[in-house]
Structure formats: structure tokens, C-alpha cells
């Protein structure tokens, strides 16, 4: 699954276009490298996201298939750290 779609489906970005713009502005890292919006994400990948004033580091446990209910979003990733930017 594309990283911009994943960030949107897991409620880590409010919209897919915000996730895409974050990738374009080098605010998203996939396994230690800047991620383009089209990069594919697999289970076990590490993502760092600098968005909404926080830096989130998380590991993808499972890639969702189809839509995800808001209450189930956190089941698909493990949050390693969340720090305030600035």
C-alpha cells in the first residue's frame, strides 16, 4: 500500500492530500530515508512522521486491507515515540 494512503487510512494524517504534501516536503521517512508518496509500505517498516507539531516514530504491524474504523486504527501500528517539535 502507498505510504500516503496508509497514513490516511490509519488516521495519522487528516487527508491523503495532506499525507502526500508531507511526503513532498520531506516530513515523512520510511526506514530511515525520505519517502515519496508512492513508496510501498510493508509490515515491519519503520515510519517517522513530522506533522501537526509532533514527531511520531512508529512500526507497521500489519498493512490494512480496505477501510479501517477509527477505533481500530491503532491496531495496525506500534508507536515507538512521540516528541514535540521545536
C-alpha positions as CSV (number, residue, x, y, z in Angstrom):
1,X,0.0,0.0,0.0
2,X,1.2,3.5,-0.8
3,X,2.5,5.5,2.2
4,X,0.2,8.4,1.7
5,X,-2.9,6.1,1.6
6,X,-1.6,4.3,4.7
7,X,-1.2,7.5,6.7
8,X,-4.7,8.5,5.8
9,X,-6.3,5.1,6.5
10,X,-4.6,4.9,9.9
11,X,-5.7,8.4,10.8
12,X,-2.2,9.7,11.1
13,X,-2.9,12.4,8.5
14,X,-6.3,14.0,8.2
15,X,-6.5,13.6,4.4
16,X,-4.5,11.8,1.7
17,X,-3.5,15.1,0.1
18,X,-2.0,16.3,3.5
19,X,-0.1,13.0,3.6
20,X,1.1,13.5,0.0
21,X,2.2,17.1,0.7
22,X,4.1,15.9,3.9
23,X,6.0,13.4,1.7
24,X,6.7,16.1,-0.9
25,X,8.1,18.4,1.8
26,X,10.3,15.6,3.2
27,X,8.4,15.3,6.5
28,X,8.0,11.6,6.2
29,X,10.7,8.9,6.5
30,X,10.4,5.3,5.6
31,X,13.1,3.0,7.1
32,X,15.4,6.0,7.6
33,X,15.1,7.5,4.1
34,X,12.8,10.3,2.9
35,X,9.6,8.8,1.5
36,X,7.8,9.7,-1.7
37,X,4.0,9.4,-1.5
38,X,4.2,6.4,-3.9
39,X,6.5,4.3,-1.8
40,X,5.1,0.9,-0.8
41,X,4.8,0.1,2.9
42,X,5.0,-3.5,4.3
43,X,4.6,-5.0,7.7
44,X,7.7,-4.3,9.8
45,X,8.6,-1.0,8.2
46,X,9.6,2.0,10.4
47,X,7.9,5.3,9.7
48,X,8.9,8.7,11.1
49,X,6.3,11.5,10.6
50,X,6.8,15.2,11.4
51,X,3.3,16.6,11.3
52,X,1.0,18.7,13.4
53,X,3.9,19.9,15.7
54,X,4.9,16.4,16.7
55,X,7.4,13.8,15.5
56,X,6.0,10.3,15.6
57,X,8.1,7.2,15.2
58,X,6.1,4.0,14.6
59,X,6.4,0.5,13.2
60,X,3.8,-1.0,11.0
61,X,2.5,-4.3,12.4
62,X,0.0,-5.1,9.6
63,X,-1.0,-3.3,6.4
64,X,-4.8,-2.9,6.4
65,X,-6.9,-4.2,3.5
66,X,-9.9,-1.9,2.7
67,X,-11.2,0.7,5.1
68,X,-10.3,0.9,8.7
69,X,-12.6,2.0,11.5
70,X,-11.3,4.9,13.6
71,X,-11.3,2.8,16.8
72,X,-9.2,0.1,15.1
73,X,-6.5,2.3,13.6
74,X,-4.0,1.8,16.4
75,X,-4.1,-2.0,16.0
76,X,-2.1,-1.7,12.8
77,X,1.0,0.1,14.2
78,X,3.2,0.3,17.3
79,X,4.1,3.9,18.4
80,X,7.7,3.9,19.5
81,X,7.9,7.6,20.4
82,X,6.1,10.9,20.1
83,X,8.0,14.1,20.7
84,X,7.2,17.8,20.4
85,X,8.9,19.6,17.5
86,X,10.6,22.9,18.4
